[in-house]
């Protein structure tokens, strides 16, 4: 089913990219997030195609009714466009993504970044890939520490981490999902946020990251689980367990300093 899911996500991404100018007319802000016709169009397309692929419940960022649903055993969890602000401003860092969840675990994940021509896919237990190339983080240079975030220069907790854990490089990228995928593919080593992160931001790239050999947790180091509230307080992502433990110590000391 991963191949079919990937085709759905890629097809929708191509449609958004081709129609972006007409779909970005009259954007509006809702709960500090920019919303456009592109988000609603991508949602409708994904729902229609995924329902045909497997008619199970769908929880989507763009469907507020679905946010109150109790988590089913098996469902689609989708973020029709992650990085809408990037899309609206003409930046490359936006993606279309979907994950198949079974008993609170992502079984399948597909993420497509149209402007970068990157397709990330993973199936639990069967590996992760970018453009059909296997991702294995144990091949990455271990003493490199590249931090990734969504500003031209590190700000806030990212700026603090650059100093505290002696990061060697910094990269700018767009959506939360894409930043996680960039760690999974070895482009970056560290991503952390001290803001609210939602399950649909993380589910698809989570399975990619884990299958590549990376690590993910909430900001305090506890497990990032797709249960309970759809919103989680912060995120830590790293390319190795050793690095993850070091970042966790930094983030916990930071939390302790700000009761």
Legacy VTK file of the C-alpha trace (Angstrom):
# vtk DataFile Version 3.0
C-alpha trace
ASCII
DATASET POLYDATA
POINTS 259 float
0.000 0.000 0.000
2.952 2.353 0.444
3.333 2.754 -3.316
-0.339 3.721 -3.672
-0.102 6.153 -0.747
2.985 7.730 -2.279
1.230 8.201 -5.619
-1.672 9.933 -3.874
0.599 12.339 -1.980
2.755 13.091 -5.032
-0.259 13.645 -7.300
-1.822 16.088 -4.836
1.486 17.899 -4.391
1.880 18.320 -8.134
-1.646 19.727 -8.407
-0.964 22.278 -5.662
2.332 23.304 -7.245
0.739 23.743 -10.670
-2.260 25.697 -9.358
-0.541 27.620 -6.573
-1.259 31.097 -7.902
-5.036 30.647 -8.135
-5.111 28.711 -4.845
-3.223 31.368 -2.872
-5.707 34.191 -3.446
-7.023 35.875 -0.266
-5.147 33.950 2.432
-6.291 34.402 6.029
-4.928 33.759 9.499
-6.536 31.320 11.939
-5.066 30.532 15.351
-1.720 32.082 14.351
-1.549 29.921 11.223
-2.019 31.066 7.645
-4.816 29.287 5.756
-5.413 29.329 2.009
-7.601 27.760 -0.638
-4.631 25.500 -1.313
-4.965 23.914 2.147
-8.663 23.204 1.633
-8.134 21.921 -1.906
-5.318 19.598 -0.819
-7.500 18.332 2.035
-10.389 17.491 -0.297
-8.104 15.743 -2.781
-6.368 13.669 -0.113
-9.606 12.677 1.584
-11.164 11.578 -1.703
-8.139 9.547 -2.796
-7.331 8.017 0.605
-10.935 6.971 1.170
-10.766 4.999 -2.068
-7.452 3.497 -1.038
-8.800 2.370 2.347
-12.142 3.611 3.717
-11.121 4.290 7.301
-11.453 7.456 9.428
-9.322 10.453 8.471
-7.968 13.017 10.915
-6.748 16.130 9.127
-5.443 19.527 10.136
-8.123 21.037 7.917
-11.077 19.207 9.504
-11.874 20.673 12.907
-14.742 18.217 13.446
-12.322 15.309 13.233
-10.095 16.798 15.921
-12.562 15.798 18.610
-12.751 12.191 17.511
-11.501 9.451 19.752
-8.503 7.842 18.107
-9.621 4.786 16.125
-7.433 1.672 15.951
-6.667 2.397 12.294
-6.919 5.770 10.566
-5.293 8.189 8.153
-3.547 11.176 9.746
-2.889 13.924 7.215
-1.456 17.413 6.965
-2.585 18.519 3.507
0.030 21.275 3.378
2.700 21.539 6.050
4.484 24.841 5.587
1.673 26.906 4.103
3.537 30.114 4.967
6.492 28.925 2.880
4.178 28.140 -0.031
2.429 31.508 0.243
5.729 33.427 0.363
7.316 31.546 -2.525
9.758 29.476 -0.474
10.582 25.826 -1.203
9.977 24.383 2.247
6.396 23.088 2.047
5.145 19.528 1.768
2.057 17.383 1.309
2.005 14.417 3.666
-0.051 11.517 4.972
0.431 8.629 7.387
-1.428 5.422 8.096
-1.777 4.925 11.854
-2.462 1.576 13.526
-2.795 1.296 17.299
-1.075 4.653 17.845
1.911 3.848 15.624
2.586 5.180 12.120
2.790 2.158 9.804
3.249 4.088 6.552
4.383 7.610 5.809
4.739 9.595 2.589
5.961 13.192 2.290
6.390 15.122 -0.954
8.210 18.442 -1.269
7.269 19.504 -4.835
9.596 22.491 -5.155
12.557 20.381 -4.013
11.529 17.256 -5.935
11.945 15.141 -2.798
9.738 12.153 -1.979
10.230 10.593 1.452
8.599 7.238 2.169
8.739 4.652 4.920
7.009 1.521 6.143
7.471 0.354 9.715
10.037 -2.434 9.784
10.877 -2.119 6.074
13.066 0.962 5.922
12.942 4.597 4.847
13.737 6.119 1.477
14.150 9.441 -0.293
13.487 9.284 -4.027
13.759 5.485 -3.655
17.241 5.690 -2.094
17.584 3.925 1.286
18.206 6.168 4.281
20.692 4.918 6.896
21.896 7.387 9.483
24.725 5.184 10.761
26.632 6.286 7.654
26.639 9.936 8.779
29.780 11.576 10.199
29.281 11.420 13.956
31.189 14.552 15.042
29.190 16.894 12.778
26.399 18.871 14.458
24.178 20.652 11.978
21.100 22.277 13.498
18.070 23.042 11.329
15.234 25.515 11.901
12.908 27.766 9.915
14.653 31.154 10.168
17.550 32.653 8.210
19.571 32.559 11.447
19.075 30.606 14.698
16.630 32.202 17.133
15.279 31.387 20.587
15.970 27.857 21.754
17.818 27.071 18.506
20.282 29.917 19.138
20.802 28.694 22.702
21.370 25.132 21.504
23.922 26.264 18.916
26.141 27.423 21.794
25.216 24.930 24.511
25.901 21.786 22.476
28.583 23.242 20.197
26.764 22.976 16.880
29.030 23.247 13.843
26.520 24.333 11.181
23.058 25.829 10.769
20.478 25.282 8.005
17.230 27.059 7.227
14.229 24.997 6.159
10.460 25.319 6.078
7.867 22.887 7.403
8.244 20.847 10.574
7.894 17.666 8.549
10.625 18.671 6.116
13.021 19.515 8.949
12.487 16.054 10.449
13.050 14.487 7.029
16.242 16.511 6.617
17.562 14.889 9.778
16.452 11.493 8.482
18.333 11.962 5.203
21.512 13.187 6.905
21.333 16.793 5.698
20.956 17.951 9.323
21.589 16.355 12.720
19.450 18.302 15.184
16.009 19.870 15.196
14.266 21.172 18.309
11.268 23.379 19.002
9.753 24.735 22.210
6.378 25.534 20.646
3.198 23.494 20.223
3.656 20.685 17.699
0.700 18.707 16.390
0.512 15.009 15.615
-0.282 15.555 11.924
2.964 17.568 11.630
4.988 14.636 12.907
3.329 11.276 12.120
4.542 10.764 8.535
8.132 11.996 9.046
8.302 10.116 12.357
8.213 6.731 10.649
10.761 7.962 8.081
13.097 9.135 10.840
12.796 6.003 12.953
13.292 3.677 10.005
16.394 5.678 9.027
17.801 5.204 12.544
17.050 8.620 14.005
15.479 9.617 17.311
12.474 11.718 18.276
10.901 12.762 21.570
9.001 15.574 23.173
11.049 18.524 24.395
11.455 17.041 27.886
12.800 13.795 26.427
9.638 11.769 27.004
8.269 9.616 24.200
6.422 11.372 21.386
3.256 9.275 21.205
0.282 9.645 18.892
-2.187 9.455 21.768
-4.270 11.873 23.799
-4.218 15.544 22.880
-3.307 16.199 19.250
-1.030 19.008 20.502
2.322 18.291 22.143
4.678 20.659 23.954
7.801 20.839 21.845
9.929 18.335 19.976
13.495 16.987 19.864
14.853 15.247 16.772
18.387 13.930 16.289
20.449 11.663 14.101
21.900 9.537 16.934
21.051 8.356 20.436
24.191 9.932 21.894
23.331 13.297 20.418
19.725 12.966 21.533
20.760 12.413 25.140
22.970 15.488 25.033
20.197 17.662 23.609
17.796 16.264 26.179
20.103 17.360 29.014
20.277 20.839 27.505
16.504 21.126 27.084
15.777 19.807 30.585
18.241 22.244 32.153
16.606 25.034 30.174
13.148 23.973 31.380
14.430 23.877 34.965
15.734 27.442 34.635
12.267 28.689 33.581
9.699 27.211 36.029
LINES 1 260
259 0 1 2 3 4 5 6 7 8 9 10 11 12 13 14 15 16 17 18 19 20 21 22 23 24 25 26 27 28 29 30 31 32 33 34 35 36 37 38 39 40 41 42 43 44 45 46 47 48 49 50 51 52 53 54 55 56 57 58 59 60 61 62 63 64 65 66 67 68 69 70 71 72 73 74 75 76 77 78 79 80 81 82 83 84 85 86 87 88 89 90 91 92 93 94 95 96 97 98 99 100 101 102 103 104 105 106 107 108 109 110 111 112 113 114 115 116 117 118 119 120 121 122 123 124 125 126 127 128 129 130 131 132 133 134 135 136 137 138 139 140 141 142 143 144 145 146 147 148 149 150 151 152 153 154 155 156 157 158 159 160 161 162 163 164 165 166 167 168 169 170 171 172 173 174 175 176 177 178 179 180 181 182 183 184 185 186 187 188 189 190 191 192 193 194 195 196 197 198 199 200 201 202 203 204 205 206 207 208 209 210 211 212 213 214 215 216 217 218 219 220 221 222 223 224 225 226 227 228 229 230 231 232 233 234 235 236 237 238 239 240 241 242 243 244 245 246 247 248 249 250 251 252 253 254 255 256 257 258
